[in-house]
């Protein structure tokens, strides 16, 4: 390999560069990013950095600087086109490659009619975080549209700062599609128990003209039932979309994520790989393909892709047991496995409060995922059972044993 071009200077892109060098790859590497910043961590954007608890520099991913990686860096210069031989950048630069790694992630979904308003935000980039943080510093009330993990974390950050928070969710129960209704209700209780007004099963009809409908430069929305919700500022967190138009020259589908084999090679190509949120990898044993927007998955995929490009033996599979976490109100929610496979949910540990609750997700009697509300020791025990495909009977026996031990 003479030249590896990595497009996307986030976690997945940077880890690919780092792992390539760690594998002894001595060829040329170029790292392309549409933001002007050095690669940084995104999870703190909705928590520590948004709250002002961390300086922005603390989120930088490679503390030693990029020069030590011997990589050509093109920051603040997005890729605008690609074929099977070269990537074109926004300034007209052509980067010819022998291997291309796509790590561009996703962008926030915008609602129909969502206006460009200084007090209405999405949250994906450092610039987004800066804008929202500035709005929160002047606000007394916040509107959160969407009760997903981004919305929940922003709500928690704002409420902890003492702001009034209203959360709107189109589903009857938050997270019902991901975690099921029972655990979704628990997530909702975590918000309401901390003073957030959560309105579920409501559809946002339109955004109102703030010059006439707020009187204070804030935001206002009309719901399908005719009611109007006003706030000083707001954030829309209703999922993500893939921005794959620049990849049209590759002739591969991008709508559901770049389709990859079990080692990250984009199917239909022989020198294009994908990692992170934009990548839909085929599972090594199930055979299905899944796009996972988890922090740990991006790093795991980068390690595998680097081994393949460097011509090394592939010693691991990525995303066998996906892992995700979310920090809210001093609690850490942790999820291992794949809830999307589950046909039933069983509460394994119920302490009577949210903290310490653990739920198991089963597919035809086999454990496929576990969700824990601030119970890391229990989660670590069950993580091995998810990887082993433990039976419901075996899991129930271990749950009873662990309950006795904790009692």
C-alpha positions as CSV (number, residue, x, y, z in Angstrom):
1,X,0.0,0.0,0.0
2,X,1.6,3.3,-1.1
3,X,-1.1,5.8,0.1
4,X,-4.0,5.3,2.4
5,X,-6.5,8.2,2.5
6,X,-8.7,8.4,5.5
7,X,-11.7,10.6,5.1
8,X,-13.3,11.7,8.4
9,X,-11.1,13.1,11.2
10,X,-13.3,11.8,14.1
11,X,-12.7,8.9,16.4
12,X,-12.9,6.2,13.7
13,X,-10.6,8.0,11.3
14,X,-8.0,8.9,13.9
15,X,-8.0,5.4,15.4
16,X,-7.4,4.0,11.9
17,X,-4.4,6.1,11.4
18,X,-3.0,5.2,14.9
19,X,-3.6,1.5,14.4
20,X,-2.0,1.6,10.9
21,X,1.2,3.0,12.4
22,X,1.0,0.6,15.3
23,X,0.8,-2.3,12.8
24,X,4.0,-1.1,11.2
25,X,2.5,0.4,8.1
26,X,5.2,2.7,6.7
27,X,3.4,4.1,3.7
28,X,1.9,7.5,3.2
29,X,-1.3,8.4,5.1
30,X,-3.6,11.4,4.6
31,X,-6.3,12.4,7.0
32,X,-9.2,14.5,5.7
33,X,-11.7,16.3,7.9
34,X,-14.4,18.9,7.2
35,X,-13.9,20.6,10.6
36,X,-10.9,22.8,11.3
37,X,-10.3,21.2,14.7
38,X,-7.9,18.4,15.5
39,X,-9.8,15.1,16.1
40,X,-11.8,15.3,19.2
41,X,-14.2,13.1,21.3
42,X,-17.9,13.7,20.7
43,X,-19.6,12.2,23.8
44,X,-18.5,15.1,26.1
45,X,-20.3,17.5,23.8
46,X,-23.7,16.8,25.4
47,X,-22.3,16.5,28.9
48,X,-19.0,17.8,30.3
49,X,-18.1,20.4,27.6
50,X,-21.7,21.5,27.2
51,X,-21.9,22.0,31.0
52,X,-18.5,23.9,31.1
53,X,-16.9,21.3,33.3
54,X,-14.2,20.4,30.8
55,X,-12.1,22.7,28.7
56,X,-12.5,21.9,25.0
57,X,-8.8,20.8,24.8
58,X,-9.6,17.9,27.1
59,X,-11.7,16.3,24.4
60,X,-8.8,16.2,21.9
61,X,-8.2,12.5,21.1
62,X,-4.5,12.4,20.2
63,X,-2.8,14.4,23.0
64,X,0.7,14.1,21.5
65,X,-0.3,15.9,18.3
66,X,-0.7,14.5,14.8
67,X,2.9,15.1,13.7
68,X,4.1,12.0,15.6
69,X,1.9,9.9,13.4
70,X,3.6,11.1,10.2
71,X,0.3,11.9,8.5
72,X,-0.6,14.5,6.0
73,X,-3.6,16.4,7.5
74,X,-6.3,18.2,5.5
75,X,-8.6,19.8,8.1
76,X,-11.4,22.2,7.4
77,X,-11.4,20.8,3.8
78,X,-14.3,18.4,3.2
79,X,-14.2,15.6,0.6
80,X,-16.7,16.4,-2.2
81,X,-16.2,13.5,-4.5
82,X,-14.6,10.0,-4.8
83,X,-14.0,7.3,-7.3
84,X,-12.0,4.1,-7.1
85,X,-8.7,5.9,-7.6
86,X,-8.9,9.3,-6.0
87,X,-10.7,11.6,-3.5
88,X,-11.5,15.2,-4.5
89,X,-11.4,17.9,-1.8
90,X,-13.4,21.1,-1.6
91,X,-10.4,23.2,-2.6
92,X,-9.9,21.1,-5.7
93,X,-7.1,18.9,-4.3
94,X,-7.0,15.4,-5.8
95,X,-5.7,12.7,-3.4
96,X,-4.9,9.5,-5.3
97,X,-5.0,6.5,-3.1
98,X,-4.3,2.8,-3.0
99,X,-6.7,2.3,-0.1
100,X,-9.6,4.6,1.0
101,X,-11.1,4.5,4.5
102,X,-14.5,6.3,4.9
103,X,-15.0,7.4,8.4
104,X,-17.2,10.5,7.9
105,X,-20.0,9.5,10.4
106,X,-23.4,11.0,10.1
107,X,-25.2,14.3,10.4
108,X,-28.2,15.3,12.5
109,X,-31.6,14.9,11.0
110,X,-33.5,18.1,10.7
111,X,-37.3,18.4,11.0
112,X,-39.4,19.6,8.1
113,X,-39.6,23.4,8.3
114,X,-36.9,23.6,10.9
115,X,-35.7,27.2,10.8
116,X,-32.1,28.5,11.0
117,X,-32.5,30.3,14.3
118,X,-29.8,31.4,16.6
119,X,-31.5,29.8,19.6
120,X,-32.5,26.5,17.9
121,X,-29.7,23.9,17.7
122,X,-28.7,20.4,16.7
123,X,-25.7,18.8,18.4
124,X,-23.0,16.9,16.5
125,X,-19.9,19.1,16.3
126,X,-17.9,21.3,18.5
127,X,-19.3,24.3,16.8
128,X,-22.8,23.0,17.6
129,X,-21.9,22.6,21.2
130,X,-20.5,26.1,21.4
131,X,-23.6,27.6,20.0
132,X,-25.9,25.6,22.3
133,X,-23.7,26.3,25.4
134,X,-23.9,30.0,24.6
135,X,-27.7,29.8,24.4
136,X,-28.0,27.9,27.6
137,X,-25.9,30.5,29.4
138,X,-28.6,33.1,28.7
139,X,-31.7,30.9,29.0
140,X,-34.1,30.0,31.8
141,X,-36.1,27.5,29.8
142,X,-35.1,24.9,27.2
143,X,-37.1,22.8,24.7
144,X,-35.7,19.4,23.8
145,X,-37.3,17.9,20.7
146,X,-36.7,14.1,20.7
147,X,-36.2,11.9,23.8
148,X,-33.3,9.9,22.4
149,X,-29.9,9.7,24.1
150,X,-28.7,13.1,22.7
151,X,-31.9,14.7,23.9
152,X,-31.8,13.0,27.2
153,X,-28.2,14.0,27.9
154,X,-28.8,17.6,26.9
155,X,-31.9,17.7,29.1
156,X,-29.9,16.3,32.0
157,X,-27.2,18.9,31.5
158,X,-29.6,21.7,31.3
159,X,-31.7,20.6,34.2
160,X,-28.6,20.1,36.4
161,X,-27.8,23.7,35.6
162,X,-31.2,24.7,37.0
163,X,-33.0,25.4,33.8
164,X,-36.6,24.5,33.1
165,X,-36.7,21.7,30.5
166,X,-39.6,20.5,28.4
167,X,-39.0,17.4,26.3
168,X,-41.2,16.4,23.3
169,X,-41.3,12.8,22.0
170,X,-43.4,11.6,19.1
171,X,-43.5,8.0,20.5
172,X,-45.9,7.0,23.3
173,X,-42.8,5.9,25.3
174,X,-39.2,7.2,24.9
175,X,-36.8,4.6,23.6
176,X,-39.6,2.1,23.0
177,X,-38.2,1.1,19.6
178,X,-34.7,0.6,21.1
179,X,-35.2,-0.6,24.7
180,X,-38.8,-1.7,24.8
181,X,-41.7,0.0,26.6
182,X,-40.8,-1.1,30.1
183,X,-37.2,0.2,30.1
184,X,-38.3,3.2,28.0
185,X,-40.7,4.1,30.9
186,X,-37.8,3.9,33.3
187,X,-35.7,6.2,31.1
188,X,-38.7,8.7,31.1
189,X,-38.9,8.4,34.9
190,X,-35.3,9.3,35.2
191,X,-36.1,12.6,33.4
192,X,-39.4,13.4,35.2
193,X,-37.9,12.5,38.6
194,X,-35.3,15.2,38.0
195,X,-37.9,17.8,37.1
196,X,-38.1,17.6,33.3
197,X,-41.6,17.9,31.8
198,X,-41.8,15.0,29.4
199,X,-44.6,15.0,26.8
200,X,-44.9,11.8,24.8
201,X,-47.1,10.9,21.9
202,X,-47.1,14.4,20.6
203,X,-46.4,15.5,17.0
204,X,-44.7,18.8,16.2
205,X,-46.8,20.6,13.6
206,X,-44.6,23.5,12.8
207,X,-42.2,26.1,14.1
208,X,-43.7,29.6,14.8
209,X,-42.2,32.9,13.8
210,X,-40.4,34.0,17.0
211,X,-40.9,37.7,16.1
212,X,-44.6,37.3,16.7
213,X,-44.9,34.2,18.9
214,X,-42.4,34.5,21.7
215,X,-41.8,38.2,22.1
216,X,-38.4,37.6,23.6
217,X,-36.3,36.2,20.7
218,X,-36.8,32.6,21.9
219,X,-38.4,29.7,20.1
220,X,-42.0,28.5,19.8
221,X,-43.6,25.4,18.3
222,X,-47.1,24.4,17.6
223,X,-48.1,20.7,18.3
224,X,-50.6,18.7,16.4
225,X,-53.2,19.2,19.2
226,X,-53.0,22.9,18.7
227,X,-51.0,23.7,21.9
228,X,-48.0,25.9,21.7
229,X,-44.7,25.3,23.6
230,X,-42.3,28.2,24.1
231,X,-38.8,28.3,25.5
232,X,-35.7,30.6,25.5
233,X,-33.8,28.1,23.4
234,X,-34.0,24.5,22.1
235,X,-32.3,21.6,20.6
236,X,-33.5,19.1,18.0
237,X,-32.3,15.5,18.5
238,X,-34.4,13.3,16.2
239,X,-31.8,10.9,14.8
240,X,-29.2,11.1,12.1
241,X,-28.9,10.8,8.3
242,X,-26.0,9.6,6.1
243,X,-24.4,12.2,3.9
244,X,-23.1,9.9,1.2
245,X,-23.6,12.0,-1.9
246,X,-19.8,12.6,-2.3
247,X,-19.4,8.8,-2.7
248,X,-21.6,8.5,-5.8
249,X,-18.5,7.8,-8.0
250,X,-17.9,4.6,-6.2
251,X,-21.2,3.1,-7.4
252,X,-22.2,1.6,-4.0
253,X,-25.3,2.2,-2.0
254,X,-25.1,4.5,1.0
255,X,-28.7,5.0,2.2
256,X,-28.5,2.3,5.0
257,X,-24.7,2.8,5.5
258,X,-21.9,1.6,3.4
259,X,-22.3,-2.2,3.0
260,X,-19.2,-3.9,4.4
261,X,-17.9,-7.5,4.9
262,X,-16.8,-8.7,8.3
263,X,-13.5,-6.8,8.0
264,X,-14.8,-3.5,6.8
265,X,-14.2,-3.8,3.1
266,X,-17.0,-2.1,1.2
267,X,-18.7,-4.8,-0.9
268,X,-18.3,-4.2,-4.6
269,X,-14.9,-2.6,-4.2
270,X,-11.4,-4.0,-3.6
271,X,-9.7,-1.0,-1.9
272,X,-12.4,1.0,0.0
273,X,-13.2,0.4,3.7
274,X,-15.6,2.0,6.1
275,X,-15.6,2.4,9.9
276,X,-17.9,4.1,12.4
277,X,-21.4,5.5,12.1
278,X,-21.5,5.4,8.3
279,X,-20.4,1.7,8.1
280,X,-22.8,-1.3,8.0
281,X,-20.6,-4.3,8.8
282,X,-21.7,-7.9,8.2
283,X,-21.8,-9.9,11.5
284,X,-19.3,-12.7,11.5
285,X,-21.7,-15.4,12.8
286,X,-25.2,-14.1,12.3
287,X,-24.5,-13.0,8.7
288,X,-26.8,-9.9,8.9
289,X,-25.5,-6.4,8.4
290,X,-25.8,-3.7,11.1
291,X,-24.8,0.0,11.3
292,X,-23.9,0.8,14.9
293,X,-23.5,4.4,16.1
294,X,-21.5,3.5,19.2
295,X,-18.2,5.1,20.3
296,X,-16.5,1.7,21.1
297,X,-17.6,0.2,17.7
298,X,-15.7,2.8,15.8
299,X,-12.4,2.0,17.5
300,X,-12.9,-1.7,17.2
301,X,-13.6,-1.4,13.5
302,X,-10.6,0.8,13.0
303,X,-8.3,-1.9,14.5
304,X,-9.6,-4.5,12.1
305,X,-9.4,-2.3,9.0
306,X,-5.8,-1.3,9.9
307,X,-4.8,-5.0,10.3
308,X,-6.3,-5.8,6.8
309,X,-4.7,-2.8,5.1
310,X,-1.3,-3.5,6.7
311,X,-1.5,-7.1,5.5
312,X,-1.5,-8.5,9.1
313,X,-3.4,-11.4,10.4
314,X,-6.8,-10.3,11.6
315,X,-6.9,-11.3,15.2
316,X,-10.4,-10.1,16.2
317,X,-13.9,-9.4,14.9
318,X,-15.5,-6.0,15.6
319,X,-19.0,-5.5,17.1
320,X,-19.6,-9.1,18.3
321,X,-21.0,-7.6,21.5
322,X,-21.6,-3.9,20.9
323,X,-21.4,-1.6,23.9
324,X,-22.9,1.8,24.6
325,X,-23.2,4.1,27.6
326,X,-25.0,7.3,28.5
327,X,-24.5,9.6,31.5
328,X,-27.5,11.3,33.0
329,X,-28.0,12.9,36.4
330,X,-24.9,11.2,37.9
331,X,-26.0,7.8,36.6
332,X,-24.4,5.8,33.9
333,X,-26.7,3.7,31.7
334,X,-24.8,0.9,30.0
335,X,-26.0,-1.4,27.2
336,X,-24.2,-4.5,25.8
337,X,-25.5,-6.6,22.9
338,X,-28.3,-6.1,20.4
339,X,-31.7,-5.2,21.7
340,X,-33.0,-5.2,18.1
341,X,-32.8,-9.0,18.1
342,X,-34.9,-9.4,21.3
343,X,-38.3,-11.0,21.4
344,X,-38.7,-10.6,25.2
345,X,-37.4,-8.5,28.1
346,X,-36.9,-9.7,31.7
347,X,-35.9,-7.5,34.7
348,X,-33.0,-9.4,36.3
349,X,-32.5,-7.0,39.2
350,X,-35.1,-4.7,40.6
351,X,-34.0,-2.7,43.6
352,X,-37.2,-0.7,43.6
353,X,-35.4,2.4,42.3
354,X,-33.8,3.2,39.0
355,X,-30.2,2.9,40.1
356,X,-29.2,-0.7,40.1
357,X,-32.0,-1.9,37.8
358,X,-30.7,-4.5,35.2
359,X,-32.8,-5.9,32.4
360,X,-32.0,-8.9,30.1
361,X,-33.1,-9.0,26.4
362,X,-33.8,-12.5,25.0
363,X,-34.3,-13.8,21.5
364,X,-36.0,-17.2,21.6
365,X,-34.6,-17.9,25.1
366,X,-31.1,-16.7,24.3
367,X,-29.6,-13.7,26.0
368,X,-28.7,-11.1,23.3
369,X,-28.4,-7.8,25.3
370,X,-28.3,-6.4,28.8
371,X,-29.2,-2.9,30.0
372,X,-28.0,-1.7,33.4
373,X,-28.8,1.5,35.2
374,X,-25.6,2.4,37.1
375,X,-24.7,-1.2,37.9
376,X,-21.2,-1.7,36.3
377,X,-20.3,-4.8,38.3
378,X,-23.5,-6.6,37.4
379,X,-23.1,-5.6,33.7
380,X,-19.6,-6.9,33.5
381,X,-20.8,-10.3,34.8
382,X,-23.6,-10.4,32.2
383,X,-21.5,-9.2,29.4
384,X,-19.7,-12.5,29.2
385,X,-23.1,-14.3,29.1
386,X,-24.2,-12.2,26.2
387,X,-21.1,-13.1,24.3
388,X,-21.6,-16.8,25.1
389,X,-25.3,-16.8,24.1
390,X,-26.5,-18.0,27.5
391,X,-29.9,-19.5,27.9
392,X,-32.7,-17.7,29.8
393,X,-32.7,-20.5,32.4
394,X,-28.9,-20.0,33.0
395,X,-29.3,-16.2,33.2
396,X,-32.2,-16.5,35.6
397,X,-30.1,-18.8,37.9
398,X,-27.2,-16.4,37.9
399,X,-29.4,-13.4,38.5
400,X,-30.9,-15.2,41.6
401,X,-27.4,-16.0,42.8
402,X,-26.1,-12.4,42.3
403,X,-29.2,-11.0,44.1
404,X,-28.6,-13.2,47.1
405,X,-24.9,-12.2,47.2
406,X,-25.8,-8.5,47.0
407,X,-28.5,-9.0,49.7
